[in-house]
Amino acid sequence: MEQSLIYLAGALLMGFGAIGSSLGIGILAGKYLEGVARQPELQPLLMTQLFISLALVDAVPMIAVGISLYMIFAL
Amino acid sequence: MGGIGFIPVRFGIFLDIEPPLNRIIVTQAVATVFIAGICLFFSLAAAYSALLGGLVCFVPGYLAARVVVVKRDRQDILLADTGMRPVISSVLRKWTLSVMLFIATFKLVKTLEVLFFFGVFIGLQLVYVAVPLIEANRLRRAKAGKNG
C-alpha cells in the first residue's frame, strides 16, 4: 500500500510538472517561430535565446522528475 | 570567443560554443567543483553528493548545447529551416540523459546525501537565469556609462 502511494506521488509530480512545462514550451516555441517569420536574419540569435529559455522552462519539471525518481528508486 | 564577459572563458573544449551558452556551462562547472569543495568540510558523502548533483545538471546541458550549436551550423540556410529541429533533438537528448543519470545515481550510490544532491542540482538550474541577467545588467551599465 505504502509503496503504491509512493509510485502515485511520483507519477503526480511528473505529470503536473509536464503540464506546466508543455504550456511554457508551447508558448515559447510559438513566439520563436513568429520572431523567425518576421525577421529570418535574426534566427541564430533567437535560437540561442530560445535554447536558454527552454533550459529555464525545463528546470522545474526536471527537478520534479528528479525528486519523483528518487521517491521511486531510493525510498 | 570568450574572455570578454564576467567569467573568462579560456577552456579549449568550450570554445566551440558561443556566448552566453559557454558562460552558463563554465559557471555551472566551476560552481559544481567549488560547492563540492566546500561540502568536504561537512563530510565526504556530502561532497560527492554535491558533485553528482552538479554533474547530473551540467553534463546533459553541455551536451545539449553542443548538439544545438553543431546541428545549427550544419543546416542549410537555403532550406529556410526555422531551426526547431536541432532544438527539439537536443532537448530530447538532454531529458533522456538526465533521467538515465538520475536513475543510475539513485540505484548505484547507496550513501547519497539527498539534501546536498538536490540543493546543488536546483542551484545550478538557477544559473540559466543568473548568467543572462548578469550579462544584461553589465551591458545596460556599459550603455548607461557611454550615454551619460
Backbone of each chain as ProteinMPNN parsed JSONL, in Angstrom:
{"seq_chain_A": "MEQSLIYLAGALLMGFGAIGSSLGIGILAGKYLEGVARQPELQPLLMTQLFISLALVDAVPMIAVGISLYMIFAL", "coords_chain_A": {"N_chain_A": [[0.84, -1.208, 0.0], [1.866, 1.255, 0.945], [4.053, 1.557, -0.761], [2.786, 1.706, -3.23], [1.495, 4.141, -2.955], [3.674, 5.818, -2.961], [4.583, 5.489, -5.582], [2.37, 6.586, -6.872], [2.49, 9.236, -5.979], [4.908, 9.992, -7.133], [4.248, 9.759, -9.847], [2.271, 11.736, -10.045], [3.786, 14.003, -9.476], [5.52, 14.049, -11.705], [3.619, 14.258, -13.75], [2.14, 16.7, -13.31], [4.233, 18.487, -13.433], [4.954, 18.102, -16.096], [2.7, 19.101, -17.434], [2.773, 21.878, -16.862], [5.299, 22.587, -17.951], [4.946, 21.901, -20.63], [3.016, 23.712, -21.487], [4.47, 26.084, -21.179], [6.658, 25.648, -22.93], [5.308, 25.409, -25.338], [4.236, 28.021, -25.699], [6.633, 29.434, -25.795], [7.965, 28.32, -28.055], [6.128, 28.982, -30.048], [6.281, 31.806, -30.039], [8.923, 32.077, -30.764], [8.881, 31.049, -33.395], [7.223, 32.935, -34.563], [8.863, 35.165, -34.353], [11.051, 34.368, -35.983], [9.732, 34.176, -38.409], [9.088, 36.825, -38.86], [11.602, 38.152, -38.846], [13.89, 36.652, -40.412], [16.661, 36.805, -40.522], [17.56, 37.083, -37.977], [17.607, 34.601, -36.886], [19.773, 32.812, -35.855], [20.545, 34.174, -33.491], [18.111, 34.332, -32.098], [17.682, 31.65, -31.744], [19.654, 30.813, -29.944], [18.809, 32.261, -27.705], [16.321, 31.08, -27.412], [17.08, 28.492, -26.729], [18.289, 28.872, -24.227], [16.105, 29.876, -22.793], [14.427, 27.679, -22.989], [15.851, 25.81, -21.497], [15.558, 26.961, -19.058], [12.765, 26.832, -18.667], [12.549, 24.123, -18.667], [13.731, 23.486, -16.281], [12.189, 23.349, -13.9], [10.284, 21.121, -14.222], [12.293, 19.218, -14.527], [13.489, 19.111, -12.038], [11.292, 18.176, -10.629], [11.01, 15.666, -11.823], [13.41, 14.525, -11.024], [13.079, 14.42, -8.215], [10.853, 12.76, -8.092], [11.864, 10.421, -9.254], [13.741, 9.817, -7.329], [12.039, 9.23, -5.219], [10.818, 6.95, -6.256], [12.93, 5.136, -6.82], [14.752, 5.182, -4.663], [13.521, 5.4, -2.172]], "CA_chain_A": [[0.0, 0.0, 0.0], [2.727, 2.441, 1.062], [4.862, 1.646, -1.985], [1.928, 2.158, -4.338], [1.281, 5.577, -2.746], [4.9, 6.493, -3.407], [4.528, 5.496, -7.055], [1.321, 7.533, -7.27], [3.023, 10.586, -5.745], [5.917, 10.234, -8.173], [3.559, 9.961, -11.125], [1.62, 13.053, -9.99], [4.854, 15.006, -9.589], [5.963, 14.112, -13.102], [2.512, 14.667, -14.614], [1.853, 18.135, -13.183], [5.405, 19.19, -13.984], [4.898, 18.02, -17.566], [1.643, 20.013, -17.918], [3.292, 23.257, -16.802], [6.403, 22.832, -18.892], [4.479, 21.82, -22.023], [2.393, 25.009, -21.783], [5.557, 27.066, -21.322], [7.441, 25.375, -24.143], [4.433, 25.731, -26.472], [4.217, 29.481, -25.87], [7.996, 29.854, -26.171], [8.243, 27.919, -29.441], [5.261, 29.788, -30.904], [6.851, 33.156, -30.135], [10.174, 31.958, -31.533], [8.528, 30.901, -34.809], [6.748, 34.26, -35.001], [10.048, 36.018, -34.498], [11.819, 33.931, -37.159], [8.951, 34.51, -39.602], [9.197, 38.268, -39.079], [12.982, 38.539, -39.162], [14.667, 35.404, -40.541], [18.106, 37.031, -40.354], [17.883, 37.013, -36.541], [17.364, 33.227, -36.428], [20.794, 32.252, -34.947], [20.471, 34.855, -32.192], [16.872, 33.906, -31.436], [17.785, 30.236, -31.378], [20.426, 30.745, -28.695], [17.937, 32.728, -26.623], [15.29, 30.041, -27.238], [17.668, 27.351, -26.032], [18.463, 29.246, -22.82], [14.767, 29.945, -22.175], [13.937, 26.297, -22.884], [16.531, 25.186, -20.359], [14.953, 27.554, -17.858], [11.422, 26.26, -18.517], [12.767, 22.703, -18.374], [14.365, 23.266, -14.979], [11.233, 22.97, -12.842], [9.902, 19.697, -14.356], [13.47, 18.357, -14.335], [13.607, 18.934, -10.582], [10.172, 17.3, -10.237], [11.34, 14.297, -12.264], [14.491, 14.053, -10.142], [12.527, 14.069, -6.898], [9.972, 11.583, -8.213], [12.719, 9.239, -9.462], [14.313, 9.499, -6.024], [10.996, 8.552, -4.441], [10.534, 5.63, -6.82], [14.067, 4.206, -6.803], [15.584, 5.172, -3.459], [12.762, 5.32, -0.904]], "C_chain_A": [[0.875, 1.258, 0.0], [3.546, 2.653, -0.201], [4.028, 2.156, -3.155], [1.615, 3.641, -4.207], [2.495, 6.381, -3.198], [4.933, 6.579, -4.934], [3.515, 6.521, -7.556], [1.825, 8.975, -7.107], [4.063, 10.958, -6.809], [5.279, 10.532, -9.519], [2.881, 11.325, -11.166], [2.641, 14.175, -10.142], [5.274, 15.177, -11.037], [4.864, 14.687, -13.99], [2.228, 16.155, -14.535], [3.021, 18.98, -13.695], [5.362, 19.224, -15.499], [3.848, 18.971, -18.133], [2.172, 21.447, -17.97], [4.346, 23.522, -17.855], [5.923, 22.761, -20.335], [3.771, 23.104, -22.424], [3.477, 26.066, -22.055], [6.324, 26.891, -22.619], [6.616, 25.698, -25.387], [4.409, 27.22, -26.757], [5.56, 29.971, -26.405], [8.287, 29.542, -27.638], [7.381, 28.715, -30.421], [5.82, 31.183, -31.117], [8.14, 33.138, -30.956], [9.872, 31.876, -33.029], [7.991, 32.215, -35.383], [7.921, 35.188, -35.278], [10.855, 35.68, -35.734], [11.074, 34.284, -38.444], [9.037, 36.003, -39.918], [10.588, 38.668, -39.533], [13.867, 37.296, -39.245], [16.163, 35.59, -40.317], [18.526, 36.965, -38.88], [17.806, 35.583, -36.0], [18.462, 32.664, -35.52], [20.747, 32.86, -33.548], [19.246, 34.39, -31.4], [16.968, 32.46, -30.961], [18.581, 30.049, -30.084], [19.558, 31.162, -27.512], [16.838, 31.701, -26.332], [15.844, 28.885, -26.417], [17.834, 27.656, -24.541], [17.105, 29.284, -22.112], [14.175, 28.551, -22.003], [14.55, 25.594, -21.681], [15.92, 25.676, -19.052], [13.565, 26.95, -17.6], [11.524, 24.782, -18.135], [13.189, 22.443, -16.934], [13.378, 22.735, -13.942], [10.741, 21.52, -13.015], [11.077, 18.742, -14.199], [13.668, 18.08, -12.845], [12.506, 17.982, -10.096], [10.467, 15.855, -10.619], [12.435, 13.711, -11.375], [13.954, 13.595, -8.801], [11.643, 12.82, -7.007], [10.78, 10.307, -8.471], [13.39, 8.821, -8.155], [13.294, 8.733, -5.18], [10.784, 7.126, -4.934], [11.688, 4.654, -6.595], [14.796, 4.122, -5.468], [14.791, 5.048, -2.162], [12.294, 3.889, -0.627]], "O_chain_A": [[0.684, 2.18, -0.793], [3.716, 3.782, -0.659], [4.507, 2.943, -3.972], [1.48, 4.336, -5.213], [2.364, 7.477, -3.743], [5.272, 7.618, -5.5], [3.76, 7.232, -8.53], [1.615, 9.82, -7.977], [4.09, 12.082, -7.311], [5.706, 11.434, -10.24], [2.906, 12.0, -12.195], [2.403, 15.162, -10.837], [5.373, 16.296, -11.54], [5.133, 15.501, -14.873], [2.087, 16.814, -15.565], [2.831, 20.033, -14.303], [5.688, 20.237, -16.118], [4.061, 19.579, -19.182], [2.039, 22.137, -18.981], [4.308, 24.531, -18.559], [6.437, 23.487, -21.186], [3.897, 23.551, -23.565], [3.404, 26.827, -23.02], [6.606, 27.861, -23.322], [7.151, 26.2, -26.376], [4.543, 27.644, -27.905], [5.63, 30.791, -27.32], [8.791, 30.391, -28.373], [7.845, 29.081, -31.501], [5.833, 31.688, -32.24], [8.414, 34.052, -31.734], [10.519, 32.545, -33.836], [8.265, 32.564, -36.531], [7.965, 35.892, -36.287], [11.297, 36.573, -36.457], [11.69, 34.644, -39.447], [9.057, 36.402, -41.082], [10.743, 39.429, -40.488], [14.518, 36.928, -38.267], [16.86, 34.64, -39.962], [19.708, 36.808, -38.575], [17.925, 35.371, -34.793], [18.131, 32.078, -34.489], [20.89, 32.156, -32.549], [19.329, 34.097, -30.208], [16.416, 32.091, -29.925], [18.224, 29.229, -29.238], [19.56, 30.519, -26.463], [16.468, 31.475, -25.18], [15.174, 28.362, -25.527], [17.556, 26.807, -23.694], [16.962, 28.798, -20.991], [13.507, 28.267, -21.008], [13.869, 24.88, -20.944], [15.781, 24.928, -18.084], [13.23, 26.602, -16.468], [10.699, 24.261, -17.384], [13.032, 21.335, -16.421], [13.681, 21.799, -13.202], [10.774, 20.756, -12.051], [10.898, 17.595, -13.789], [13.976, 16.957, -12.446], [12.747, 17.104, -9.268], [10.21, 14.933, -9.845], [12.387, 12.534, -11.017], [14.315, 12.528, -8.305], [11.674, 11.943, -6.143], [10.43, 9.237, -7.973], [13.587, 7.633, -7.899], [13.617, 7.742, -4.525], [10.595, 6.206, -4.138], [11.472, 3.499, -6.23], [15.402, 3.094, -5.166], [15.346, 4.629, -1.146], [11.646, 3.637, 0.389]]}, "seq_chain_B": "MGGIGFIPVRFGIFLDIEPPLNRIIVTQAVATVFIAGICLFFSLAAAYSALLGGLVCFVPGYLAARVVVVKRDRQDILLADTGMRPVISSVLRKWTLSVMLFIATFKLVKTLEVLFFFGVFIGLQLVYVAVPLIEANRLRRAKAGKNG", "coords_chain_B": {"N_chain_B": [[36.611, 34.126, -29.193], [34.91, 34.391, -26.116], [36.128, 35.241, -22.787], [35.489, 37.865, -22.564], [33.309, 38.455, -21.044], [31.916, 38.334, -17.656], [33.038, 36.091, -16.66], [36.051, 34.68, -17.405], [36.44, 32.893, -20.337], [38.387, 30.446, -21.186], [38.728, 27.839, -21.79], [39.575, 25.077, -23.653], [37.754, 23.014, -24.644], [35.317, 24.244, -24.518], [35.265, 26.199, -26.378], [33.963, 25.993, -28.832], [31.362, 26.612, -28.406], [29.112, 29.24, -28.398], [28.993, 32.504, -26.693], [26.018, 33.461, -24.858], [26.023, 30.864, -23.983], [28.362, 29.368, -23.45], [29.303, 30.634, -21.203], [27.384, 30.021, -19.316], [27.711, 27.246, -19.137], [30.384, 27.046, -18.241], [30.202, 28.434, -15.839], [28.483, 26.714, -14.428], [30.101, 24.416, -14.258], [32.326, 25.34, -12.796], [31.053, 26.187, -10.453], [30.049, 23.752, -9.525], [32.38, 22.284, -8.814], [33.437, 24.014, -6.917], [31.399, 24.158, -4.919], [31.303, 21.485, -4.196], [33.816, 21.246, -3.088], [33.538, 22.914, -0.855], [31.622, 21.447, 0.489], [33.117, 19.358, 1.394], [33.945, 20.024, 3.901], [31.803, 19.307, 5.458], [31.14, 16.477, 5.055], [32.491, 13.514, 3.446], [30.589, 12.131, 1.983], [28.698, 14.125, 1.58], [30.149, 15.789, -0.081], [30.607, 14.221, -2.428], [27.984, 13.802, -3.113], [27.117, 16.393, -3.707], [28.787, 16.874, -5.862], [27.855, 14.941, -7.672], [25.213, 15.855, -8.01], [25.742, 18.26, -9.284], [26.964, 17.306, -11.624], [24.879, 15.833, -12.816], [23.239, 17.891, -13.54], [24.904, 19.488, -15.139], [26.252, 17.984, -17.2], [24.232, 16.88, -19.104], [23.191, 19.356, -19.968], [25.414, 20.602, -21.132], [26.002, 18.814, -23.24], [23.621, 19.037, -24.703], [23.735, 21.715, -25.476], [25.949, 21.635, -27.156], [24.965, 19.953, -29.189], [22.919, 21.573, -30.24], [24.397, 23.766, -31.242], [26.212, 22.573, -33.071], [24.474, 21.232, -34.879], [22.963, 23.377, -35.789], [24.867, 24.897, -37.124], [25.41, 23.191, -39.192], [23.116, 23.073, -40.747], [21.347, 23.831, -43.8], [20.98, 27.042, -44.975], [19.508, 27.842, -47.162], [17.341, 26.19, -47.234], [15.478, 27.36, -45.716], [15.024, 26.694, -43.036], [13.43, 26.608, -39.873], [14.852, 26.161, -37.648], [13.975, 24.668, -35.53], [14.344, 21.958, -35.388], [17.057, 21.115, -34.514], [16.892, 22.096, -31.894], [14.753, 20.712, -30.697], [15.722, 18.111, -30.932], [18.029, 18.305, -29.315], [16.914, 18.882, -26.824], [15.431, 16.592, -26.325], [17.509, 14.704, -26.135], [18.786, 15.737, -23.898], [16.867, 15.387, -21.866], [16.605, 12.572, -21.893], [19.198, 11.757, -21.179], [19.428, 12.991, -18.68], [17.433, 11.689, -17.151], [18.442, 9.089, -17.247], [20.867, 9.451, -15.871], [19.931, 10.253, -13.373], [18.556, 7.916, -12.545], [20.681, 6.085, -12.534], [22.293, 7.249, -10.558], [20.629, 7.072, -8.25], [20.297, 4.358, -8.075], [22.876, 3.255, -7.941], [24.457, 4.683, -6.075], [24.652, 4.337, -2.762], [24.939, 5.678, -0.315], [23.816, 8.388, -0.428], [23.701, 11.857, 0.052], [20.87, 13.421, 0.17], [19.934, 16.035, 0.433], [22.134, 17.684, -0.195], [22.615, 16.811, -2.782], [20.209, 17.46, -4.273], [20.119, 20.128, -3.601], [22.4, 21.285, -4.845], [21.798, 20.575, -7.465], [19.378, 21.983, -7.971], [20.257, 24.546, -7.443], [22.143, 24.91, -9.486], [20.486, 24.926, -11.685], [19.484, 27.426, -11.527], [21.434, 28.975, -12.59], [20.928, 29.299, -15.251], [19.2, 31.435, -15.25], [20.611, 33.364, -13.868], [23.067, 33.977, -15.21], [22.387, 35.14, -17.846], [21.019, 37.376, -16.784], [23.002, 38.767, -15.347], [24.723, 39.34, -17.442], [23.046, 40.985, -18.996], [22.674, 43.115, -17.24], [25.282, 44.041, -17.087], [25.726, 44.901, -19.704], [23.772, 46.894, -19.815], [24.714, 48.695, -17.923], [27.133, 49.382, -19.11], [26.189, 50.628, -21.399], [24.766, 52.742, -20.276], [26.862, 54.12, -19.108], [28.226, 54.908, -21.379], [26.405, 56.634, -22.571], [25.872, 58.532, -20.583]], "CA_chain_B": [[35.364, 33.9, -28.464], [35.072, 34.23, -24.684], [37.104, 36.084, -22.144], [35.04, 39.255, -22.519], [32.26, 38.57, -20.03], [32.348, 38.387, -16.262], [33.851, 34.901, -16.396], [36.928, 34.471, -18.559], [36.264, 31.55, -20.898], [39.604, 30.099, -21.915], [38.835, 26.388, -21.754], [39.558, 24.617, -25.036], [36.6, 22.234, -25.082], [34.116, 25.078, -24.538], [35.423, 27.298, -27.328], [33.084, 25.885, -29.988], [30.009, 27.026, -28.027], [29.19, 30.689, -28.347], [28.382, 33.142, -25.534], [26.263, 33.26, -23.432], [25.919, 29.444, -23.605], [29.603, 28.87, -22.847], [29.442, 31.195, -19.846], [26.499, 29.232, -18.446], [28.34, 25.933, -18.938], [31.586, 27.193, -17.404], [29.753, 28.802, -14.489], [27.974, 25.504, -13.77], [31.222, 23.518, -13.954], [33.128, 25.929, -11.711], [30.246, 26.175, -9.23], [29.977, 22.363, -9.038], [33.633, 21.931, -8.132], [33.577, 24.896, -5.753], [30.459, 23.747, -3.866], [31.739, 20.163, -3.714], [34.966, 21.52, -2.214], [33.017, 23.437, 0.423], [30.904, 20.353, 1.169], [34.103, 18.461, 2.032], [34.015, 20.376, 5.325], [30.731, 18.587, 6.158], [31.515, 15.058, 5.031], [32.855, 13.034, 2.105], [29.339, 11.791, 1.286], [28.086, 15.386, 1.138], [30.941, 16.315, -1.198], [30.338, 13.536, -3.699], [26.579, 14.036, -3.48], [27.072, 17.701, -4.366], [29.451, 16.709, -7.166], [26.935, 14.192, -8.54], [24.113, 16.764, -8.337], [26.246, 19.192, -10.287], [27.21, 16.593, -12.888], [23.591, 15.484, -13.42], [22.712, 19.114, -14.145], [25.842, 20.123, -16.069], [26.614, 17.153, -18.363], [23.211, 16.92, -20.165], [23.089, 20.725, -20.501], [26.565, 20.843, -22.011], [25.847, 18.021, -24.472], [22.518, 19.609, -25.474], [24.221, 22.955, -26.093], [26.827, 21.241, -28.267], [24.126, 19.437, -30.281], [22.255, 22.72, -30.868], [25.355, 24.59, -31.995], [26.761, 21.801, -34.196], [23.422, 20.98, -35.874], [22.564, 24.647, -36.389], [25.892, 25.312, -38.078], [25.409, 22.275, -40.333], [21.901, 23.119, -41.559], [21.406, 24.649, -44.994], [20.136, 28.226, -44.807], [18.624, 27.957, -48.32], [16.13, 25.399, -46.997], [14.606, 28.191, -44.869], [14.678, 25.912, -41.844], [13.175, 27.514, -38.749], [15.806, 25.882, -36.586], [13.37, 23.963, -34.403], [14.788, 20.557, -35.35], [18.165, 20.885, -33.578], [16.498, 22.391, -30.509], [13.947, 19.579, -30.204], [16.632, 16.969, -30.8], [18.918, 18.471, -28.161], [16.132, 18.807, -25.578], [15.121, 15.17, -26.109], [18.726, 14.046, -25.627], [19.043, 16.231, -22.544], [15.93, 14.713, -20.962], [16.953, 11.146, -21.802], [20.436, 11.61, -20.412], [19.164, 13.384, -17.29], [16.69, 10.614, -16.477], [19.369, 7.954, -17.069], [21.833, 9.785, -14.812], [19.198, 10.206, -12.104], [18.308, 6.514, -12.164], [21.99, 5.488, -12.213], [22.738, 7.776, -9.256], [19.828, 6.543, -7.139], [20.468, 2.909, -7.987], [24.253, 2.83, -7.666], [25.046, 5.337, -4.889], [23.812, 3.946, -1.626], [25.005, 6.674, 0.767], [23.652, 9.697, -1.055], [23.125, 12.924, 0.881], [19.85, 13.933, -0.766], [19.834, 17.493, 0.562], [23.233, 18.294, -0.956], [22.426, 16.44, -4.189], [19.171, 18.277, -4.893], [20.477, 21.54, -3.399], [23.309, 21.693, -5.92], [21.083, 20.423, -8.74], [18.439, 23.102, -8.123], [21.06, 25.775, -7.502], [22.765, 25.051, -10.812], [19.454, 25.27, -12.672], [19.288, 28.88, -11.446], [22.483, 29.63, -13.391], [20.311, 29.661, -16.535], [18.609, 32.76, -15.07], [21.566, 34.323, -13.313], [24.095, 34.43, -16.163], [21.858, 36.161, -18.756], [20.691, 38.592, -16.042], [24.252, 39.495, -15.058], [25.199, 39.848, -18.732], [22.179, 42.102, -19.394], [22.996, 44.239, -16.355], [26.604, 44.558, -17.465], [25.537, 45.644, -20.952], [22.993, 48.1, -19.515], [25.601, 49.64, -17.241], [28.101, 49.879, -20.093], [25.465, 51.551, -22.277], [24.476, 53.955, -19.494], [28.137, 54.819, -18.967], [28.572, 55.522, -22.669], [25.476, 57.747, -22.832], [25.942, 59.568, -19.549]], "C_chain_B": [[35.665, 33.732, -26.976], [36.094, 35.182, -24.117], [36.66, 37.534, -22.028], [34.068, 39.464, -21.367], [32.813, 38.562, -18.621], [33.105, 37.139, -15.858], [34.752, 34.673, -17.599], [36.817, 33.04, -19.07], [37.502, 31.227, -21.725], [39.828, 28.594, -21.903], [38.631, 25.848, -23.165], [38.278, 23.941, -25.458], [35.339, 23.074, -25.15], [34.152, 26.104, -25.657], [34.478, 27.204, -28.516], [31.634, 26.191, -29.639], [30.053, 28.527, -27.766], [28.639, 31.253, -27.035], [26.907, 33.446, -25.816], [26.191, 31.794, -23.005], [27.183, 28.967, -22.906], [29.787, 29.405, -21.427], [28.572, 30.423, -18.861], [27.157, 27.895, -18.105], [29.532, 26.046, -17.996], [31.202, 27.559, -15.976], [29.259, 27.573, -13.732], [29.121, 24.583, -13.36], [32.03, 24.042, -12.767], [32.356, 25.865, -10.392], [30.16, 24.765, -8.639], [31.217, 22.003, -8.232], [33.782, 22.73, -6.849], [32.676, 24.429, -4.597], [30.853, 22.376, -3.308], [32.938, 20.316, -2.772], [34.516, 22.022, -0.856], [32.341, 22.318, 1.22], [31.857, 19.344, 1.813], [34.247, 18.769, 3.52], [32.941, 19.655, 6.128], [31.064, 17.101, 6.235], [31.862, 14.666, 3.597], [31.6, 12.712, 1.295], [28.653, 13.048, 0.771], [28.817, 15.919, -0.078], [30.629, 15.568, -2.487], [28.868, 13.606, -4.094], [26.433, 15.364, -4.222], [27.683, 17.61, -5.765], [28.525, 15.982, -8.152], [25.743, 15.062, -8.962], [24.521, 17.749, -9.413], [26.43, 18.522, -11.638], [25.899, 16.245, -13.591], [22.956, 16.713, -14.082], [23.582, 19.57, -15.315], [26.082, 19.313, -17.347], [25.515, 17.152, -19.438], [23.074, 18.309, -20.794], [24.193, 21.032, -21.481], [26.405, 20.092, -23.335], [24.716, 18.583, -25.34], [22.96, 20.891, -26.175], [25.113, 22.651, -27.29], [26.005, 20.769, -29.459], [23.451, 20.601, -31.015], [23.222, 23.482, -31.768], [25.848, 23.85, -33.234], [25.698, 21.607, -35.279], [22.991, 22.271, -36.555], [23.575, 25.098, -37.443], [25.885, 24.443, -39.325], [24.228, 22.524, -41.273], [22.03, 24.128, -42.705], [20.436, 25.823, -44.873], [19.128, 28.346, -45.962], [17.324, 27.174, -48.137], [15.1, 26.176, -46.168], [14.1, 27.407, -43.662], [14.455, 26.881, -40.678], [14.127, 27.258, -37.586], [15.217, 25.148, -35.403], [13.92, 22.541, -34.254], [15.965, 20.325, -34.388], [17.787, 21.125, -32.126], [15.719, 21.216, -29.923], [14.833, 18.363, -29.966], [17.503, 17.092, -29.552], [18.148, 18.359, -26.852], [15.772, 17.357, -25.268], [16.329, 14.422, -25.551], [19.014, 14.448, -24.191], [18.147, 15.52, -21.531], [16.3, 13.253, -20.762], [18.171, 10.945, -20.914], [20.22, 11.954, -18.941], [18.468, 12.268, -16.534], [17.611, 9.409, -16.234], [20.357, 8.218, -15.94], [21.172, 9.762, -13.434], [19.034, 8.765, -11.63], [19.616, 5.841, -11.754], [22.469, 5.949, -10.843], [21.964, 7.119, -8.113], [19.983, 5.035, -6.983], [21.86, 2.526, -7.466], [24.835, 3.432, -6.39], [24.138, 5.095, -3.702], [23.793, 5.014, -0.534], [24.937, 8.08, 0.188], [23.057, 10.685, -0.048], [22.148, 13.703, -0.003], [19.781, 15.459, -0.746], [20.91, 18.182, -0.278], [23.05, 18.033, -2.448], [21.405, 17.364, -4.853], [19.449, 19.773, -4.711], [21.358, 22.05, -4.521], [22.598, 21.618, -7.264], [20.153, 21.616, -8.984], [19.204, 24.421, -8.233], [21.661, 25.994, -8.882], [21.736, 25.343, -11.894], [19.228, 26.782, -12.685], [20.339, 29.643, -12.239], [21.916, 30.07, -14.743], [19.617, 31.02, -16.454], [19.688, 33.774, -14.752], [22.528, 34.868, -14.367], [23.534, 35.432, -17.182], [21.495, 37.471, -18.047], [21.938, 39.437, -15.774], [24.797, 40.114, -16.34], [24.388, 41.084, -19.147], [22.463, 43.329, -18.549], [24.311, 44.888, -16.739], [26.493, 45.414, -18.731], [24.799, 46.967, -20.702], [23.869, 49.163, -18.857], [26.604, 50.253, -18.213], [27.446, 50.907, -21.01], [25.179, 52.86, -21.558], [25.742, 54.782, -19.308], [28.529, 55.545, -20.238], [27.699, 56.741, -22.933], [25.652, 58.886, -21.828], [27.376, 59.872, -19.261]], "O_chain_B": [[36.587, 33.0, -26.615], [36.829, 35.844, -24.849], [37.377, 38.353, -21.453], [34.02, 40.546, -20.782], [34.009, 38.754, -18.405], [33.753, 37.126, -14.812], [34.255, 34.49, -18.71], [37.069, 32.088, -18.331], [37.633, 31.699, -22.854], [40.962, 28.124, -21.994], [37.617, 26.137, -23.8], [37.748, 24.251, -26.525], [34.369, 22.659, -25.784], [33.169, 26.812, -25.871], [34.204, 28.219, -29.158], [30.756, 26.046, -30.49], [30.901, 29.024, -27.025], [27.899, 30.563, -26.334], [26.578, 33.678, -26.979], [26.284, 31.493, -21.816], [27.115, 28.257, -21.903], [30.347, 28.731, -20.562], [28.965, 30.197, -17.716], [27.164, 27.466, -16.951], [29.681, 25.249, -17.069], [31.795, 27.063, -15.018], [29.565, 27.397, -12.552], [29.122, 24.034, -12.258], [32.373, 23.291, -11.854], [32.918, 25.534, -9.349], [30.193, 24.59, -7.421], [31.124, 21.486, -7.119], [34.199, 22.199, -5.821], [33.121, 24.319, -3.455], [30.752, 22.133, -2.105], [33.053, 19.597, -1.779], [35.047, 21.608, 0.175], [32.462, 22.242, 2.443], [31.451, 18.567, 2.677], [34.621, 17.9, 4.308], [33.114, 19.41, 7.322], [31.246, 16.54, 7.316], [31.563, 15.398, 2.654], [31.537, 12.974, 0.094], [28.095, 13.055, -0.327], [28.194, 16.44, -1.003], [30.41, 16.19, -3.526], [28.535, 13.484, -5.273], [25.726, 15.457, -5.225], [27.169, 18.189, -6.722], [28.426, 16.362, -9.318], [25.311, 15.019, -10.115], [23.757, 18.041, -10.333], [26.095, 19.096, -12.675], [25.806, 16.345, -14.814], [22.224, 16.587, -15.064], [23.068, 19.987, -16.353], [26.112, 19.872, -18.443], [25.83, 17.404, -20.601], [22.865, 18.431, -22.001], [23.963, 21.64, -22.526], [26.637, 20.647, -24.409], [24.829, 18.608, -26.566], [22.603, 21.127, -27.33], [25.04, 23.329, -28.316], [26.295, 21.127, -30.6], [23.408, 20.626, -32.245], [22.901, 23.8, -32.914], [25.9, 24.423, -34.322], [25.979, 21.795, -36.462], [22.688, 22.277, -37.748], [23.209, 25.607, -38.503], [26.301, 24.887, -40.395], [24.315, 22.223, -42.464], [22.725, 25.138, -42.591], [19.233, 25.635, -44.693], [18.034, 28.878, -45.78], [16.326, 27.455, -48.801], [13.985, 25.701, -45.95], [12.92, 27.45, -43.316], [15.196, 27.85, -40.517], [14.195, 28.052, -36.647], [15.877, 25.009, -34.373], [13.961, 21.99, -33.154], [15.892, 19.44, -33.536], [18.29, 20.45, -31.228], [15.983, 20.778, -28.803], [14.719, 17.678, -28.95], [17.698, 16.121, -28.821], [18.659, 17.809, -25.877], [15.798, 16.934, -24.112], [16.206, 13.618, -24.627], [19.427, 13.628, -23.372], [18.609, 15.1, -20.47], [16.314, 12.748, -19.64], [18.185, 10.093, -20.026], [20.764, 11.29, -18.058], [18.854, 11.932, -15.414], [17.574, 8.79, -15.171], [20.653, 7.326, -15.145], [21.768, 9.313, -12.455], [19.328, 8.433, -10.482], [19.665, 5.119, -10.759], [22.984, 5.154, -10.058], [22.554, 6.666, -7.133], [19.819, 4.498, -5.887], [22.006, 1.604, -6.663], [25.614, 2.78, -5.696], [23.009, 5.583, -3.646], [22.763, 5.236, 0.102], [25.883, 8.86, 0.302], [22.057, 10.399, 0.612], [22.553, 14.535, -0.815], [19.591, 16.093, -1.784], [20.628, 19.148, -0.986], [23.294, 18.91, -3.276], [21.698, 17.982, -5.876], [19.069, 20.587, -5.552], [21.105, 23.115, -5.086], [22.773, 22.495, -8.11], [20.145, 22.189, -10.073], [18.842, 25.298, -9.018], [21.687, 27.116, -9.388], [22.07, 25.943, -12.916], [18.837, 27.354, -13.702], [20.16, 30.825, -12.531], [22.351, 31.07, -15.313], [19.459, 31.692, -17.474], [19.697, 34.886, -15.28], [22.78, 36.072, -14.419], [24.139, 36.487, -17.376], [21.641, 38.549, -18.623], [21.93, 40.656, -15.949], [25.268, 41.251, -16.344], [24.946, 42.09, -19.587], [22.493, 44.449, -19.059], [24.449, 46.112, -16.723], [27.076, 46.494, -18.824], [25.132, 48.004, -21.274], [23.789, 50.35, -19.175], [26.895, 51.448, -18.168], [28.052, 51.92, -21.359], [25.322, 53.942, -22.126], [25.694, 56.011, -19.348], [29.086, 56.643, -20.2], [28.171, 57.754, -23.45], [25.588, 60.06, -22.192], [27.671, 60.719, -18.418]]}, "name": "protein", "num_of_chains": 2, "seq": "MEQSLIYLAGALLMGFGAIGSSLGIGILAGKYLEGVARQPELQPLLMTQLFISLALVDAVPMIAVGISLYMIFALMGGIGFIPVRFGIFLDIEPPLNRIIVTQAVATVFIAGICLFFSLAAAYSALLGGLVCFVPGYLAARVVVVKRDRQDILLADTGMRPVISSVLRKWTLSVMLFIATFKLVKTLEVLFFFGVFIGLQLVYVAVPLIEANRLRRAKAGKNG"}
